[in-house]
């Protein structure tokens, strides 16, 4: 017993809009414990939409359509579904009345083409749209198959799903279980290396463990199916503890944790403060830190020392060292860190200097070479070298550099706890 999501609209195939509806519905199905293994995006083409329906209807019990319910000629979802199952469309007077009233509330007269939205397959029930003019349908064209249609406007679909679709599914015996997931987050270890460490856990059936990676971090999704969240958590917790123990310091948090929030909690718990000096990240590190509400408790500020004159004038970097070692060097990163720490009188000073590209690299110092400097409570100074490569691109190098700096600070702080 499973569901399939079918999103209709050429604009998604062209990349004009992001298909957020599929993500939302996938999350909602998981909350109801309804498995779904396929998602399809198809353009506004009846023949191709019928092909998709034929395949999907042969393998699932619930088909969920979004898009193609508007008044224009390319809005073909309902009529194509009806045609596929050999059922006529009928005009519902109550839908016409509802659309007319909504136009009147906006001081407008309903256009003739909006009557198209009142046509639904014979035998289908209306899935009310409280805010828009396009209703959906709930239809069981044959035993064992239920069809839902929703407009493509996300806000309309969300409300229709929660207010009508979910209660209907539960009334039909669906949603008796949930799929509950915990996302464990790791930094400083590659996906393949982590996967090798935890390989036996990938064979579990309930809960299940699956890896995925992106922008420098790796995650392990631990999912359990159960009748309620508490039971699911009880299944997940022992596996979670084992995975964290295996990963050691490479594990930094779970779910909505970020390196910035985790570092912030460490600083707040220790009663310590932080300042930053940034070159290639151009303020990105400070932005990450200040995205956390209450970060003023521990983050005092920073210096964007993009030009060498700022490194010298504000941070006290030795111009002779700049000349000898270059701005992208461990020596300069360390001097930037101690300089901002002393300038802002904080417990910790954290710096970043590097080559974000795509230009500026050399054989000796390629694009993606980044140095992080860290000055600690006793004015001890250390540095870390990161080689991030060129394939990621400038914005990703900057993003990963800022997170790598936070991770360096996190690990150093944990050593002193």
N, C-alpha and C positions, 0 to 999 in steps of 0.2 A: 504494500500500500504506500504510494508515494505521489508527490506533486511535481509539476513541471511549470516553469515560468516562461511565457512567450511574450516578448516585448516587440510591439509593432511600430515601425516608423523609420523611414529612409533617413531622417535627420540623424539618427543614432549610428547608422552604417557610415554616414559621411563624417562622423565625428563632430557634428555641429553642437550636439548636447551630450552631457554625461548621463549614462544610464544608471541613475541612482535608484530607480524603482526596483530593479532586480536585487540590488543589495538590501534594500529595506525588506522586501518580501522574503528573501532568504533568511534574514534574521528573525522575521516574524514566524516563519515556518519552523525554525529551530526551537523557538519558544513554545510552540505547540507540539513539539515532538514529531512533526510530520517530515519524513525524509524527502529530500529532493536531490536528484542526481544530474539534472540537465537544465540548462537555460538556453534560450534561443532568441536572437534578435533577427527579425525579418523585415524587409522593406514593405512599402505600401503597394503590394502586388498580389492580387487574388490567387494566381496560380502557385506562387511560391508559398503563400500563407497556407494554402490547402495541403501542400506537400508537408509542411511543418506539422499541421494538425494531424495528418494521417500517421506520421511517425509517432508523435507524442501520445495520441489517443490509444495507440497500440501497447503502450508500456506503462502508463500511469493511470491513476484514478481521479486526479484533480488537475485540471488545466486552468492556469491563471494567466489571463491576457491583460496587458496594459497598452494603452494607445489605440488610435484609430477609431475613436468614438465621436469625433467632432462632426461639424456640419458640412465640411468641404468634400469635394469629389474623391480626394485621396483617403478619406476616412472610411475604410472598408471592412473593419473587423467584424461587426455584427452580421452584415449581409454575407460575408464570405463564410463565416461559421454556419449560418443557416443554410446556405447553398450546399456546403459540404455534407451536412446531415439530411439534405433533401426536405427541408421544412420551410414554409413561406414566412416572410416577415409580415407582421401586422402592426398597424399604428395604434398606439395606446392613447386614448383620449386623456387619461390622467397625467401622462407625461407631457402632452401638449399643453395642458392646463398649467402644470408646474413650470414649464419653460416660459410660458407667456407671463405668468405672475413674476418670475424672477427678472424678466426684462422690464416689466412695469415698475418694479421696485427700484430699478436703476434709471427710471425715466426714459426708457427706450421701448421701441416696438419690435416684437420678435420678427426676424427676417424669415422669409419663406423657407430658406434652406435649413433652418433650425428644426423644421418638422422632421427632417431625416433622423434626428436623434430620438424621436418617439417610435421608431421602427425597431421592433425586437422579434426574435424568433418565436413562432407560435409555441405556446406551452412554457415559455421561460418566465421566471419571476423577476420583478424589478429589483435591482440593487440600488437603493436611493442615493442620490448625490445631494447632500444638504447645501453645498456651496456653489457648485457649478451647474451647467445646463445639461451635461451629458450623463445620464444615468448608466449604470452597469446592469448586468444580468446575472442571475443565478439560474443555471439550467442543467437539467439532467437529461440529455438527449437519448440516453440509453442506460440500462441498468449498469451500475458500477462506474459510471463516469459523471463527474460534476464539473461544470464550466463556470468560471467567474470572469467577468470582463470589468475593467476599470479604465477610466480616462488616464491619459498620460501625465496630467498635471499632478505632481507629487502630493501637494497639500490636499487635493481632493481625494486622491487614492488612499492616503493615510487614514483619513477620517472614515471613508467608506469601509475600509478593511476592518478597522477597530469596532465600528458601530454595528455593522451588519454581517460581514463575512465571518469574523471570528465567532460570534454567537451561533451562526448557522452551522459552522464546522463542528462546534462543540455539541450542538443538538444532534448531529449525525454520528456522534461517537468519536470524532477526531479530537485531538488535543488532550487526551487523557494522560499523556506523558510529555515531558519537556526534554530538549537537548540543551544541556548547560555546559558552558565552556569556560576555561581559564586559560589566559594567554601568558605564558612565562617568557620573560624578555632577557636577552643575553647580549653582552657587548665584549668584544675582544677575542672572539672565537668565530671561525668560519662555520658555515652551515654543514659542510661535509665532516669537519672535525667533531662538531657537537653530535651530529647524527651517528658517527662511529661510536662515540662514548655511550650513547643511550639506545643503541640499536635494538636490544631485546624488547624495549618498551613499545616499539612500533608493531609488535605482534599482538598487543592487547586488544580485546574486543569491547569491553565496557569497564572503565573508560578507554578511549582511544587516544593515541599520541601521534601528532603529525608536525613536521617542521616546515617553516617557511622563513624566507629571508628578504631583506630589502634595506638599502641605504645604511649599510654598516652594521646593522643588528640582525640577530637571529631570534626567532620565536618558536616556542613549542606550544602548540594548541592541545590542551588536554580536555576532552569532551566526554561527558557521561549522559546516558539516557536513563531517566528515572521518572517517578510519578510527581516529584516536587524538587524544588531547588535544594532543600536541606539534604535529601537523600542523595542527590547528584553530587553535592559538595562532599559528602561523606565518602563517596567513591573516589573522588578526585584527590582529596587531601593527602592520603598516604603516598600516592604516586607523585604528586607535586613535591612532597618533602624529599623523596628519593632522588628525583631529577635535580633538585636544587643542591642536594649534597654532592651529587656527581659533578655538577658544573662548578662548584666552588665560587670563587670571586667573579667568574664570568657571568653569573646570574646577578641581575641588578634590580629586578622588580617584576610586577605582574600587571596585566590588564591595562589600566590607564596611566600607570607609572611612566615617567620619563626620566632620563638621566638628570635633567634639571630639577625635577621635583624630588628625586631621591637625594641628590646632593644638598638641596635646600633643607630637607628634613635632617640630614646629618649635621649641617651647620647649625640649625636651630637647636637641636638636641644638645650640641656641645657648647652653645652660647658663643659661637664664633662667627666671624664676618669674612666677606670675600669682595675683592675688587678684580677687575679684568683689564688687560691691555690687548688690543686686537689690531692685527694688520690685515691679513688676507681675508678674514671673515667679516670685516667692515661693520661690526656691531651685531652680527648674528648671534654671538655667544651671549651678549647682554640681553638681546631680545628673548632668547630661550629662558634665561633666568627670570626676567621680569614678566613673562607670561604666567608665572605662578602667583596666584593671589597671596598677599602677605610676604612677598619676597623682600620687602624693605626691612624685614626683621634681620636679615643677614647679608643682603647684597647692597653695597654702598655706592657702586657706580663703576665707571670704566673710562678708558681712553682709547679712541680709535686712532692709532698711530700709523696711519697709512703711509705718510711720507717720512723719510728718515729724519728730517728736521724735528718732527714731533717726537720721535723716539729719543732724540738727543735732548731737546729742549724741555719736554715734560717728564720723560721717564728716566733721564740721566744715563742713557746708553752711551758708552764710550765711542766717540767718532773714530778713533783709531781701530777699535774692534770691528766697527761697521766696515771700514775700509779693508781690513785684513780678512775677515771671515764672511762678510756680506750680511745683508739684512735677514736672509733666510739661513739661520745657523743656530746651533744650540747655545752658543755664547750670547748672542743677541736676545734669544728667547728668555734666557735666565735673567739677563739684565732688565728686560721689560717687566718680568714678573716681580722682581724685588723692587723695581722702580715704582710700579703702580701700588704695590703693597705699602711702601713707605709714604708715597704721595697721599694716599687716601687713608692711611693709618688703620689697615684691616689686618685680620689674623692671617689671611691667605691672599696671595697674589697669583693670578693665573694669566698666562699670556699665550698668544698664537701668532706665529709668523710662517708664511709659506708661499707656495706658487700655485695659485688656483687655475691658471691657464685661461684660455687655450694657448696664449703666448707667454713668453718670459722664461721658458725652461731651457736648460742646457744639458749636455751630457752628464756633467758633474752634479747638477741640480735640476732634475727633470720636473715637469709639471706633476703636481700631486705630492711633492716633498713638503712636509709640514713639520715644524718644531713647536712643541708645547713647553712652556716654562712654568715652573711651580715654585713659589716661595712660601715657606711654612711659618708656623708660629715662632720658631726660634731663629728666623731669618736664614734657615738652611735652604739652599736653592738646588733644584734638580731640573733636568730636561728630558723630554721624550721625543724620539724621532718616529714619524709616521710616513710611510710611502703608500699613497693612495692610488697611484696610477693615473692614466689620462682618460680611460674609457668612460668614466663616470660623468665627465663634464664639469664645468666651473661651479654651477650651483650645488651639485651634489658634493663636490670636494669641500666646498665651504661648509655645508651642512654636516658632513661627516667629521670635519676638523673640529667644529665646535663641540660635537658630542664626544669626540675622542678626548678633548681637553677635560670635559666634565668627568669622563670615565677615569682619566688619570688622577684627578683630584679625589674622586670617590675611593679608589683603591688606596691612595695614600692616607686618606682619613681613616679608613677601616683598619689600617695597620696600627693606628694610635689608640683605637678603642679597646 
